[in-house]
């Protein structure tokens, strides 16, 4: 069976035709990407326009009866108003327009969570904790254009994990240190209400840098080359990438401080999710940012913030964390939904 799978984010829309083969058990299905292409989301008026373009270029001669799109936003009645895009996506309308009998929409982290059950061990980088409990609850989160969260709970009746979707990335940001409290004040003045996503996203990293740049103690650390690079404003310009790249290269101390602060907040939020469902099966950090900043996540501040939970720190210390490096996680999960595996 060949299915159309999509991972729809505020920055990029990734579509793929994926051949699926049923097997026995949760991880026995085989997914083979036939063709994949990425489109800049904001350069197109709608998802159905992108899907039509993709199938016109790559789907000729291929029979596609099922599709699933993981979309960044809440899905109700197979309709999603995308959180970071001016799109209203209707699965039924896409089905009729593309002539695909079954089109399913799921939250993007619903798809990512299912993708976790399909990736091999070599796409998972462990960062502390004990071994994962077989069939234990799993938390999945990831930062990119926004902050996604989802949970996996084992269903004995279905003999597989079931996804509990979440919009927990929009829960209130809870600062833990005096510096984070000052960041909250800075972001409140800028945005009003401050969610976790306001910190843990590409825009959030840029805001952290802006906050630190205004701190009196950091004035002597400002690097004109970074200021110029951030002010570039050209096509494809990504200020979050500039900050993370300069931090990883050790070229700018404020960039390094900003990325370290980002990682600490990410660790604290991940630890909260681990506590929320007692994630003995592990906490999996996906999304577009984590694989690119792996060196910083491995330095210790991320794991320390994860475990710093007061009287329950010994419990959280046993929960394993994995950074997911597989580039097609959301597509694999969407393919699993489309194929009904």
Secondary structure, DSSP 8 states (H G I E B T S, - for coil): -EEEEEEE-SSEEEEEEEEEE--SSTT--EEEEEEEEEEEGGGSS-HHHHHHHHHHHH-TT----EEEEEESS-EETTEEE-SSSS-EEEHHHHHHHHT-SEEEEEEHHHHHHHHHTTS-GGGEEE-SS----TT--EEEEEESSSEEEEEEEEETTTTEEEEEEE-GGGSB----SHHHHHHHHHHHHHHSS-BGGGTSSHHHHHHHHHHHHHSGGGGGG--HHHHHHHT---TT--HHHHHHHHHHTT--HHHHHHHHHHHHHHHHHHHHHHHHHT-TTEEEEEHHHHGGGHHHHTTSHHHHHHH--GGGHHHHHTS-EEEE--TTHHHHHHHHHHHT-
